[in-house]
């Protein structure tokens, strides 16, 4: 997986999005996760193009993980196992 190959779709004022962002920062994943702020119409369009309906959402290149619990679980796999494939 190359730098910033995970994309985190989030909303600044959304508490579940804050949980996902905090996990990225607390586990030093900033170089692997690109933050995509849903304030911007083009970012919202990208999320919808991927089938997204809610935030936070994490695109791993193959699958969109939606909701804080699913996002953190996917990021946990990256931290614990160094895995870049979808579990």
Steps between C-alpha positions, in 0.01 A plus 500: 500500500643835407489819702151631571329216318214489750242777474303612804180685412397705802310802630675739738207545742393135493591310822537160327733662247704640788541147637642384166731801462625459856583134434706599194695760698540290816647214294721719279324402179496848349741397225268213399161667529381791289237709676208590270280772651138458389448877515618509139252398227763309302589293807133428567463395135798264537342340806169450319681361193647233731153418634542693824204621700646595838806638671754412598585267214833347406588398145781244495524469125261207481229550756325789672471459878223719643443612857754563776504139619569357153760767423688446825487120453659534155764740629568267792589226250755736346650580842499148646591295199653749263245364255421691189241257365138507598456258791 
